[in-house]
């Protein structure tokens, strides 16, 4: 894995809540900017609204939800919409994502209109397909899309973490490099899978050592100044190297 320096975007609103630090933004190929960190809303209880308000007020402007009412982890658009309405931040300063599940019998127009109504919005910033379930490898699917699309995709969401680096068998760039060459930004989902669902594994000792090296000040930077909390290049390379020793896919 490799990292590129993101753009740091300062707030421009006088009345915005105090933010610990600026969240990095990624410049997309269509000219838009995507915040590189944000809360994923995967529950439906009443605590969701307050959790989301806390995240927004601490500078997390990338807000992700999905429309699927048949999945207990999603169907969270109304709660996110309520949070947006109460947060006091102009919608234009947020980056709002919801997803379409493409169930049989539903048109895209119908589902999109239903999602906007639940969110209480007249637009969203990103509208990906949730689990398209196509049989071909990801690069083959994307090649087909790029050959036919009038507007090439600017973002693709993939399962991505150290145990699933999407490299070719010879260790070259593979799927990640393909995205870079085509100007398609990657959004990672399930990125903590390699921490919470894979023990025991070759990275356990690495994570424990890095956590053990985290003094109080470093931990404070993680909680309150997330964009400034950085692994060293050696630590990143070590995680990538040990991650290649195991292949794991959670979804």
Buried (B, 14 or more C-beta within 10 A) or exposed (E): BEEEEBEEBEBEEEEBBEBBBBBBBBEBEEEBBBBBBBBBBBEBEEEBBEBBBEBBBBBBBBBBBBBBBEBEEBBBBBBBBBBBEEBEBEBEEBBBBBBBBBEEEBEEEEBBEBBBEBBBBEEBBBBBBBBEEEEEEBBEBBBEBEEEEEEBBBBBBBBBBBBBBBBEEEEEBBBBBBBBEBEBBBBEBBBEBBBEEBEEBBBEEBBEEBEEEBEEEEEEBEEEEBBEBEEEEEBBEBBBBBBBEBEBEBE
